[in-house]
Amino acid sequence: MCANDREKRAAELGYAPLCLDIIQSELATKRLGTKFHYFQEIDSTNSYARRLADAGAPEGAVVIAEHQSDGRGRLGRSWESPPYCNLYFSLLLRPTLAPAHAPQITLMAAVALADTVAEFIVEPPAIKWPNDILLQGKKLAGILTESSCDAKRIEFVILGIGVNLNFPRERMPETIRDRATSLMEVAGNSFSRELVLRRLIQDLDRCYGTLEDFGFDAIAPRWQARFGLKGKTVRVEMGGDVLIGQAVGIDRDGALLVEDDRGERQRVVAGDVTAIED
Ligand code: BTN
């Protein structure tokens, strides 16, 4: 599709296509945003970024799409990706972290994402372990990290992020309408996708640099400060197992700590967490 057709199609829906020049101008990042791969439509930006990584592309590449036909979420779920209104992008990282520390990338990204959201709206964003950003208790954004490691090193991490920016409620499918929100819905006005994305890549660049240079201890307090479930009774589903207890925070490696009814701290490295109304 040529630029004119793109603009026409976006205008029909009441939107404008992304302008890469605005995103890239004054980006001034150290590691991220080295190259942009822009798509009108793609199956999943994570899948494309993985193919780039397998082909040896260097760190910092950004894959961004106006629309995903097969946007993927955590735990095999799908990610609603209607055209032109939101952000769907993936970053290719080649961290020097030990493979056991790969999950810290997701937590680092949640901190950066929450920081960016807080720069655009007064309503404070909360992090729901490990990867959701909530506004007013509803999901605003999600992170899907996929990595390739051997025993000694991480070959690459694909950091995929979806943000509901100017997503009108009436365009949300019923399956997510009760649980999802958008920046526009909470603020009552729409946002420039370019400005939010530029800021987000800058915040991610800074947070990723901090993690690489100073380790997770420099990130963890910022994560804890935004942890919305702290002290709440939670239900954690881990495969077929269910754990109910009080959310305490995160361990040094990013695992969720939950205190069970015997007062023992359990570590959760993967699972789905929901707050239980008391
Ligand atoms: C989740 O909350 O379950 C994670 C959602 C991640 C969605 C993003 S959109 C860009 C990237 N490409 C994908 O297919 N998924 C991620």
Boltz pocket constraint, residues with backbone or C-beta under 6 A from the ligand:
constraints:
  - pocket:
      binder: B
      contacts: [[A, 43], [A, 44], [A, 45], [A, 46], [A, 47], [A, 68], [A, 70], [A, 71], [A, 72], [A, 73], [A, 74], [A, 75], [A, 77], [A, 78], [A, 79], [A, 87], [A, 88], [A, 89], [A, 90], [A, 131], [A, 132], [A, 141], [A, 142], [A, 143], [A, 144], [A, 160], [A, 161], [A, 162], [A, 163]]
      max_distance: 6.0
